[in-house]
Amino acid sequence: QVQLVESGGGLAQAGGSLRLSCAASGSIFSINVMAWYRQAPGKQRELVATITSGGSTNYADSVKGRFTISRDNAKNTVYLQMNSLKPEDTAVYHCNTFITSLDPLGLRSTRAYWGQGTQVTVSS
């Protein structure tokens, strides 16, 4: 029932900006933590940023001061504003959310959901 749709990736020049979005839809009861991960070829998946339901945020050291995670609870959407982009930011970015959902019988379940991924490429 729950789906995540990501958008906003693309090609940017070093020093430029992109904004990623991830919208959740379906039979959603609540959304707890929302996060962005990224993975570049030959590298392990990296946690980029997280935001709690209360708005508390955390960032990887590599993006502090450059990236900002935010959420719009009314739209069930999380954003990642990426400024001062560097070539090393090139990766596939995935959103991840812990969502409590309701099935047609009204039963609740909580699990992590992943977006399909969006490519970010930064040229030097």
C-alpha positions in Angstrom: 0.0 0.0 0.0 2.9 2.4 0.8 5.0 3.8 -2.0 7.9 6.2 -2.1 8.5 8.3 -5.2 11.8 10.2 -5.6 12.6 13.1 -7.9 15.0 15.9 -8.3 18.2 14.2 -9.3 20.3 15.1 -12.3 23.5 16.7 -13.5 25.0 19.7 -11.7 28.2 21.6 -11.9 30.6 21.7 -9.0 29.4 24.5 -6.6 25.8 24.2 -7.9 22.7 23.0 -6.2 20.0 20.3 -6.5 17.0 19.5 -4.4 15.8 15.9 -4.0 12.3 15.0 -2.9 10.7 11.8 -1.7 7.0 11.6 -1.4 5.2 8.8 0.5 1.7 7.7 -0.4 -0.7 5.0 0.6 -2.5 4.0 3.8 -0.1 5.8 6.2 -0.8 6.0 9.8 2.4 7.8 10.8 5.9 8.4 9.6 8.8 8.4 12.1 12.3 9.0 11.0 13.1 9.9 7.4 16.5 9.6 5.9 18.6 9.9 2.8 21.3 7.4 1.8 23.7 7.4 -1.1 25.9 4.9 -2.8 28.6 5.5 -5.4 30.1 2.7 -7.6 32.7 0.8 -5.6 31.7 2.3 -2.3 29.5 1.3 0.6 26.1 2.8 1.1 26.4 5.9 3.2 23.9 7.5 5.5 23.7 11.2 4.4 21.1 12.7 6.7 18.2 11.9 8.9 15.2 13.8 10.3 12.9 12.7 13.1 9.2 13.4 13.4 10.0 16.2 15.7 12.4 17.8 13.3 15.7 16.9 14.8 18.4 16.4 12.1 21.7 14.6 11.8 24.2 14.8 8.9 27.3 12.9 7.7 30.4 14.9 8.3 31.0 15.0 4.6 27.9 17.0 3.9 27.6 19.2 7.0 27.1 22.8 6.2 26.2 22.0 2.6 23.1 19.8 2.7 19.8 20.4 4.5 17.2 17.7 5.2 13.6 18.8 5.8 10.1 17.4 5.8 6.6 18.5 5.0 4.4 16.3 7.1 1.2 17.5 5.4 2.6 16.2 2.1 4.4 13.2 3.6 7.5 14.4 1.8 11.1 14.6 2.8 13.6 16.9 0.9 17.3 17.1 0.6 18.6 20.5 -0.4 22.2 20.0 -1.7 24.3 23.2 -2.0 28.0 23.7 -2.9 28.0 20.3 -4.7 31.3 18.5 -5.1 32.2 15.7 -7.6 32.4 13.3 -4.7 28.7 13.8 -4.1 28.1 11.9 -7.3 26.0 8.8 -6.3 22.6 7.2 -6.4 20.5 8.7 -3.6 17.7 6.8 -1.9 15.2 7.9 0.6 14.4 5.7 3.5 11.4 6.0 5.9 10.0 4.1 8.8 6.2 4.1 8.3 3.3 2.7 10.2 0.6 1.7 7.7 -2.9 0.4 7.8 -4.1 -2.5 5.7 -7.7 -2.8 4.5 -8.7 -4.4 7.8 -7.2 -1.6 9.8 -4.3 -3.6 11.0 -1.1 -1.7 11.7 2.4 -2.6 10.7 5.7 -0.7 10.9 8.6 -1.2 8.5 11.2 0.6 6.5 10.5 1.7 3.0 13.0 2.6 0.3 12.6 4.9 -2.7 13.6 3.8 -6.2 16.7 5.9 -6.2 17.7 9.0 -8.1 21.1 9.7 -9.8 23.0 12.7 -8.8 26.1 13.6 -11.0 28.3 16.5 -10.2 30.9 17.6 -12.8 34.1 19.3 -11.9 
